[in-house]
């Protein structure tokens, strides 16, 4: 339980610092024999800051709960 809390804590802080990421997707548009036309499209994945806050709070709660159980 405590290890999961620490992992969630780190991920939550990272989510608050980094608001998202982008990646390129290559799509085959036309493929006629030796002729090939590709399309590169940049996509972006974003998450709100409050999601990072929620994950961080969950991590803190799990760390505290793990400490109380081990005492």
C-alpha positions as YAML, in Angstrom:
chain: A
units: angstrom
residues:
- id: 1
  name: UNK
  ca: [0.00, 0.00, 0.00]
- id: 2
  name: UNK
  ca: [2.80, 2.39, 0.89]
- id: 3
  name: UNK
  ca: [4.76, 1.69, -2.31]
- id: 4
  name: UNK
  ca: [1.65, 2.35, -4.42]
- id: 5
  name: UNK
  ca: [1.16, 5.62, -2.52]
- id: 6
  name: UNK
  ca: [4.73, 6.72, -3.26]
- id: 7
  name: UNK
  ca: [4.32, 5.86, -6.95]
- id: 8
  name: UNK
  ca: [1.04, 7.81, -7.13]
- id: 9
  name: UNK
  ca: [2.67, 10.73, -5.33]
- id: 10
  name: UNK
  ca: [5.49, 10.92, -7.87]
- id: 11
  name: UNK
  ca: [3.13, 10.49, -10.84]
- id: 12
  name: UNK
  ca: [0.77, 13.16, -9.48]
- id: 13
  name: UNK
  ca: [3.58, 15.69, -9.06]
- id: 14
  name: UNK
  ca: [4.78, 14.92, -12.59]
- id: 15
  name: UNK
  ca: [1.23, 15.42, -13.91]
- id: 16
  name: UNK
  ca: [1.07, 18.85, -12.28]
- id: 17
  name: UNK
  ca: [4.42, 19.89, -13.78]
- id: 18
  name: UNK
  ca: [3.92, 18.37, -17.24]
- id: 19
  name: UNK
  ca: [0.45, 19.19, -18.60]
- id: 20
  name: UNK
  ca: [0.56, 16.67, -21.45]
- id: 21
  name: UNK
  ca: [2.60, 15.29, -24.29]
- id: 22
  name: UNK
  ca: [2.48, 15.14, -28.07]
- id: 23
  name: UNK
  ca: [3.32, 12.45, -30.58]
- id: 24
  name: UNK
  ca: [3.37, 12.01, -34.35]
- id: 25
  name: UNK
  ca: [1.23, 9.47, -36.11]
- id: 26
  name: UNK
  ca: [2.03, 8.46, -39.69]
- id: 27
  name: UNK
  ca: [-0.99, 7.41, -41.74]
- id: 28
  name: UNK
  ca: [-0.96, 5.82, -45.17]
- id: 29
  name: UNK
  ca: [-3.28, 7.93, -47.36]
- id: 30
  name: UNK
  ca: [-2.69, 6.42, -50.83]
- id: 31
  name: UNK
  ca: [-0.95, 3.17, -51.72]
- id: 32
  name: UNK
  ca: [-1.07, 2.45, -55.45]
- id: 33
  name: UNK
  ca: [1.72, 0.07, -56.43]
- id: 34
  name: UNK
  ca: [5.05, 1.89, -56.16]
- id: 35
  name: UNK
  ca: [3.29, 5.20, -55.36]
- id: 36
  name: UNK
  ca: [2.79, 5.79, -51.67]
- id: 37
  name: UNK
  ca: [1.53, 8.97, -49.99]
- id: 38
  name: UNK
  ca: [1.84, 9.29, -46.24]
- id: 39
  name: UNK
  ca: [0.42, 11.87, -43.90]
- id: 40
  name: UNK
  ca: [2.14, 12.84, -40.64]
- id: 41
  name: UNK
  ca: [-0.24, 14.12, -38.01]
- id: 42
  name: UNK
  ca: [0.78, 15.53, -34.64]
- id: 43
  name: UNK
  ca: [-1.57, 14.61, -31.82]
- id: 44
  name: UNK
  ca: [-1.57, 16.05, -28.32]
- id: 45
  name: UNK
  ca: [-2.72, 14.38, -25.10]
- id: 46
  name: UNK
  ca: [-3.57, 16.83, -22.29]
- id: 47
  name: UNK
  ca: [-4.85, 16.36, -18.78]
- id: 48
  name: UNK
  ca: [-6.12, 19.00, -16.37]
- id: 49
  name: UNK
  ca: [-4.04, 20.12, -13.39]
- id: 50
  name: UNK
  ca: [-6.74, 18.99, -10.94]
- id: 51
  name: UNK
  ca: [-6.21, 15.40, -12.11]
- id: 52
  name: UNK
  ca: [-2.59, 15.66, -10.98]
- id: 53
  name: UNK
  ca: [-3.72, 17.15, -7.68]
- id: 54
  name: UNK
  ca: [-6.20, 14.29, -7.17]
- id: 55
  name: UNK
  ca: [-3.54, 11.65, -7.89]
- id: 56
  name: UNK
  ca: [-1.11, 13.40, -5.51]
- id: 57
  name: UNK
  ca: [-3.69, 13.55, -2.71]
- id: 58
  name: UNK
  ca: [-4.52, 9.87, -3.22]
- id: 59
  name: UNK
  ca: [-0.82, 9.04, -2.98]
- id: 60
  name: UNK
  ca: [-0.46, 11.02, 0.26]
- id: 61
  name: UNK
  ca: [-3.49, 9.27, 1.77]
- id: 62
  name: UNK
  ca: [-2.07, 5.85, 0.86]
- id: 63
  name: UNK
  ca: [1.35, 6.69, 2.31]
- id: 64
  name: UNK
  ca: [-0.23, 7.90, 5.58]
- id: 65
  name: UNK
  ca: [-2.50, 4.84, 5.74]
- id: 66
  name: UNK
  ca: [0.50, 2.58, 5.15]
- id: 67
  name: UNK
  ca: [2.41, 4.22, 8.01]
- id: 68
  name: UNK
  ca: [-0.50, 3.83, 10.44]
- id: 69
  name: UNK
  ca: [-0.88, 0.13, 9.63]
- id: 70
  name: UNK
  ca: [2.81, -0.63, 10.13]
- id: 71
  name: UNK
  ca: [2.88, 1.11, 13.56]
...
